[in-house]
Amino acid sequence: MRKHRNTRSNTRNALFGALVTGLLFAATASAQPPGGGQRQGREGGPPAILDSAGIVEMVSELASELSLTAEQETLLTVLHFEHFADAEALREQHEGDREAHREAMEALREDLHERVAAVLTDEQKTRYEELMEERAPRRGQRGPGRR
C-alpha cells in the first residue's frame, strides 16, 4: 500500500512539474518583446517590460527575501510570467491612450498582488507588503493598488 501511495505522489509531482514547465515555456514565448531581451521604456512613457531572465531574477530575489518554498517560487514565477505577458498585451491594446493604459495596468497590478498574496503565508504577506512599499517609489506609486 505504501509503495502505491509513493507512486501516486510521484506521478502527481511529475504532472505538476510538466504543467509548470509548459506554462513557463508558453509564458516565456509570449512575454518576449520583438527581438528578445528587455524592451526599453519610452521617454515619459511606460517602463520597460521585463524579459524572461529579468522575471526569473526578480522572483528569485523575492524567494530569498520571503524565504519561499520551491513550490511557492514556482507558482510566483508562473504568476509573474502571466502578468508581464498581460502587461505587454495591454501596452499594445492601449497604445496612444495613456489614461486607459494606466488604469488597466493598475488593475493588472492589483490582480497580481492578490494572486501572489494567495500563495504566501501570513508572515510572508507582511514582508511582501513591506517590500512593495519600499519599491513603490521606483514605479512612481505609493504601493500596490494605491493611488
Buried (B, 14 or more C-beta within 10 A) or exposed (E): EEEEEEEEEEEEEEEEEEEBEEBBEBBBEBBBBEEEEBBEEEEEEBBBBBBBEBBBEBBBEBBEEBEBEEEBBBBBBBBBBBBBBBBBEBBEEBEEEEEEBEEBBBEBBEBBBEBBBEBBBEEBBEBBBEBBEEEBEEEEBEBBBEE
